[in-house]
Amino acid sequence: MKERLAPLFQLCYEHQIGDVASNEQGARKGDEPTVLLIDDDPSFLMYVKEQLEQSGWYVVAIADPIKAVASFYDVRPDCVVIDIHMQTKTGFEVLTFLKEKLKQQFVPMIMVSIDDRKETRMKSYEMGADDFI
């Protein structure tokens, strides 16, 4: 079942997200805060995006961590939520890269993982995450 749904989710998601700079769906309505959501699981992205938007956030969800990092300055997020376990890059690599680039700026970085072991949480905070979910 997952094998059949994954291409459909990806197609729907690519259509919904499109180019970050010209995002038509879910366009900003005003001065709501922006969240950059990075995870390679399309169903998780769609669920969290919907929940955050219902709470008044403008959400840019990107499944490819490399594309997400490249889009960071176009998006100018108020907060970044990063999944730790991704296939092309780990969330720790993304966190490290963003922290190095943002030495003068404060943008909260929240790590998300199903792995809630103490070691994983501690590593997240040691690497500069502001919170762990």
HUPE-V170782 format. One record per helix or strand of 2 or more residues. SS is the DSSP state (2 for helix, 1 for strand). FROM is the first residue (numbers start at 1). TO is the last residue. If there is no record, write none. Layout:
ss,from,to
SS,FROM,TO
SS,FROM,TO
This chain:
ss,from,to
2,2,17
2,20,22
1,34,38
2,42,54
1,58,62
2,65,75
1,79,83
2,91,101
1,108,112
2,118,126
1,131,132
